[in-house]
Amino acid sequence: MTVARCLLLMAALPLFGGCQFMPFLKSDSPVSSTAGQTRMQGVLMGTGGQLIFQPCNEPRRYFVTDAGNTGVLQEAADLANVQGQVFADLRGRFDASSSGGTEGQLSLQRVYRLERSAAACKDAHFKQTSLVASGEKPTWRVTVGSKGMVVEREGQPQLALPYMEEQVGDGRFNLSSEANGQRVELWIAPQRCVDPVTDAVQFHSAELRVNDQVQQGCAYLGGARND
């Protein structure tokens, strides 16, 4: 079956349910070497019966082979906008055209994030950010970069904190800080998670703990981190 037809059929499938945080979940994906692989952001689209990836602000295009069995075809079909496109942050082996043209091959190994809007290509802070996590009810967001961890919560003052990171195995880690009378912990696990507001698919779940308050959400790795 062609990719174009798959996209048409899968667009009718319902989205998976919202994220369910499981802080001790073992990753289903084995850790593999990233040698020879590159992380890029761009747009996925179905063209001429094939899945195409075009990096942000570049004329090059890559025919996609899902070598890592990421399930990107179904994920992209569920999210595709009216133009049949979806923003993608992914990693794989990019091989340029042997004829010197603008079309090459992408052997896809990992997907970090998929969004319906391609506006993420214009995120000027992406490369300086190592992690972004967010959730709802009430709304919260944590942005992590070289200057520390910024915690934003609905109805609460913003917190800018130093932090310590601890790896807890199977791709899971947590960030913690004790400052200004606050105990803050952010637990991250490799697990498919759907943002309930934008329907964006992220491949880490998150749990924010501030003192005795616990909130769940989704997370994605920024450009400053390539786990």
LUMKE-454051 format. One record per residue: residue in one letter; x, y, z negated of N, C-alpha, C in turn. Coordinates in steps of 0.1 Angstrom, whole numbers, plus 5000, padded with zeros to 4 digits. Each point is the difference from the previous one (the first is absolute). Layout:
aXYZXYZXYZ/...
% end
This chain:
m500849885000499250125000500950125000/t499750115008500850115001499950094987/v501050084998500050094988498850105001/a499750055012498950095002498749944996/r499849875004498849944996499949974985/c501249964994500049984986499750124992/l500550125005499750124993498550035001/l499449985011498650025001499249924991/l500349874999499349914992500250024985/m501350034996500350024986499550134995/a499850095008499450134996498749984993/a499349895003498749984995500049934986/l501249954996500249934988499950104988/p499549964989499950104988501450014994/l500350114994501250024993500149914988/f501249964996500149934988499650084988/g499749944988499650084989501250094994/g499650084991501050094994501149934993/c501150074997501149944993499749954987/q500549884997499949954986501449984995/f500450084990501450004995500249884992/m501149935003500549884993501450024997/p500450054988501350044997501049894999/f499649874999500949895000499849915012/l499550055011499849925012501349985007/k500249875003501249975008499850035015/s500950065006499950045014499949885009/d499150015010499849885009501150005010/s500750115002501050015010501449984995/p500849915005501349974995500950125003/v501050024992500950115003500949965011/s500250085010500849975012501050115002/s501049975008501150105003499450105009/t500550124998499550115009501150045010/a501049915001501150035010499550015014/g500450115007499650025014498650065001/q499350034989498750055000500050154997/t499050075005499950154998498650034996/r499850094991498750054996499650125008/m498850015005499550115008498650034997/q499650125003498650044999499550045014/g498749985002499550035014498649965001/v499649985013498649975003499949865006/l499149924996499749875006498850015009/m500049945011498850015010500049875008/g498849975005499949895010499950065014/t501049955008500050055014500449895009/g499249985011500249905010500149864994/g499249974990499949874994501149974991/q500850104996501149984991500050114989/l500649964988500150104989501350085002/i499950134999501150095003500250094987/f501350024997500450094990500850125006/q499650124997500750125004500450084988/p501350014998500550084988499650145001/c499850064988499650144998500950105009/n499350085008500750115007501049955010/e499849885005501049945010499249945012/p500650015012499449945012500149855001/r501049944992500249865001498849924995/r499849885006499049914996500649864999/y499449924991500549864998498849915000/f500249895007499049895001500249924987/v499049974992500149954987499849855000/t500949924994499949864997499949994984/d499049944995499949994985500849884995/a501350025000500949894997499949964985/g499650104992499949984985498649964996/n499149975009498649954997499450104990/t500150135003499550104991498550025001/g499349945010498650025002499750145005/v500950075006499850145004498950025010/l499849905008498950015011498750034993/q499649914991498750014993500050134992/e501050034993500150124992499850135008/a500750005011499950125009498650015007/a499449885003498750005006498950064990/d500149964988499150054990500150154998/l501250065002500250144997500050095012/a500149955012500250085012498950115001/n500550125004499150115002499349995014/v499350105003499250005013501049995012/q501250054998501049995011500749865000/g499649914991500649874999501450004995/q500350104991501450024995500049994984/v501149974995500250004985501450044997/f500250084989501450034996500549874993/a501349985002500749884994501450044995/d500349954988501350004995500549864999/l501049975007500449855001501549985002/r500449885000501449965001500149885009/g501150005008500249895009501250025008/r500249925010501250015009499550075013/f500650115003499650085011501149985011/d499549955012500949985011499650095011/a501050085005499750095011499849935013/s499450065010499849945013501449975006/s500149895006501249965007500350085013/s498950065005500150085012500350154997/g500050034987500350144997498750095000/g498849935001498850084999499650034986/t498750054999499550044987499249894992/e500049885006499249894994500949894996/g499949964987500849894994499249904993/q500649924992499449904992500250024985/l498949974993500150014985499649864995/s500949944992499849884993499650044986/l498750014997499550054987500249904989/q500650064989500249914988499250054988/r499750134998499350044988499250135003/v498950014994499150125001500050064986/y500250134999500050074987498750074998/r499450065011498850084999499350015013/l498750005000499250035012498950104997/e499850105008499050114998499350035013/r498750044998499250035012500550125007/s500550104992500450135006501549995002/a500550065012501450015003500650124994/a499350074991500550134994501249974991/a500249874996501149964991501350025008/c500050015013501250025007500650144997/k499150094995500450144997500450024986/d500249904992500350014986501550044998/a500250124997501450065000500849954988/h499349944990500649964987500249855000/f499649935010500149855000501449954997/k501050055007501349954999500750024987/q499450104992500650034987499249934989/t499049935003499149944990500349855000/s500249944988500249864999498849924997/l498950064995498849924997498950104998/v498849965005498850074998498949904995/a499450034989498949924995498850094996/s498849945002498850084997498849914997/g499050064994498849934997498850104997/e498949944997498750084998499449974987/k499050084997499149984988500750004987/p500650114995500250135007501249995010/t500150105008501050015010501450024994/w501049925004501450024996500949975011/r501250054999501149995010501350014993/v500949915004501450014995500950005012/t500950105001501050015010501449994994/v500849915006501349984994501150045011/g501050084995501050045009501350024992/s501050065006501350024994500050094988/k498950084999499950094988499249954989/g499549875001499249944990498749965004/m499149984990498649955003499050114996/v499250035010498950104998498749934998/v499350024989498749934997498950115001/e499149985008498850095001498749924997/r499250054991498849934996498950114999/e498849965005498950095000499750054986/g499950134998499750064988501150014990/q501249965004501250004991501150085006/p500950064992501150085005501049905007/q500650055011501049925007501249974991/l500649885001501149964993501249985010/a501150064997501349975008501049944990/l500349875003500749934990501249935006/p501149984992501149915003499449864998/y500749905006499449864998501149905001/m499749884995500949885001499349905008/e500749925009499449905008500549864995/e499149915000500349864996499449905010/q500949925006499549895009499549884991/v498949955004499449894992499849875008/g500650005012500049885008498949995010/d500249935011499049985011499650135006/g500950105001499650125006499350104991/r499749964988499350094990501050084993/f499650124996500850094992499150104992/n500650064990499250104993500950124998/l499450124999500650134997499550044987/s500850054991499550044987500750134995/s499350084992500650124995499350034987/e500850064991499550054987500550144999/a499150105002500450144999498750084997/n500350124994498950094997498849934992/g500449904992499049934992499249915007/q500449965012499249915009500849875003/r499349894999500649875005499349975013/v500850005011499549985013500749875006/e499249915006500549895006499249985014/l500849975010499449975013500549865004/w499049915002500449865003499649985015/i501049945008499849985014500249865003/a499149945009500149865004499749995015/p500749915007499849985014498749935003/q498950085003498749945002499250095009/r499349955010499150085009499050074991/c499950135004499150094992499350105009/v498750024999499350095009499650134992/d500450125005499650124994498550025002/p499250014989498650015001499550135006/v500850105001499650135006500350005015/t501249975004500450015014500049875008/d499849884993500149875006501449965004/a501050094997501349975004500549874993/v500749915007500549884995501450024996/q500349974987501350014994500449874995/f501349974999500449864997500749994987/h499650094991500349994985498850054992/s499849934989499050054991500750074988/a499250084993500650084990499150014987/e500750014989499250024987500750114993/l499350114997500650114992499549994986/r500950014991499750004985500650124994/v499150094995500450124993499449994986/n501049984991499649974986499049885000/d498850024996499049884999499149995012/q500250095010499150005011500649925012/v499249915006500549925011499250025012/q500650035011499350025013500749925011/q499249955009500549925011500050075013/g500849965010500050065013501049935009/c500350075011500949945010501350085001/a501049955007501350075001500749965013/y500850095005500949975011501450054998/l501049945006501350054998500350115010/g500650114995500450115008501249975008/g500450105008501249985009501349994993/a500150044988501250004992500349864994/r499049915002500149864995499749915011/n500749895001499849905011500149864995/d499349974989500049874994499349905010/
% end
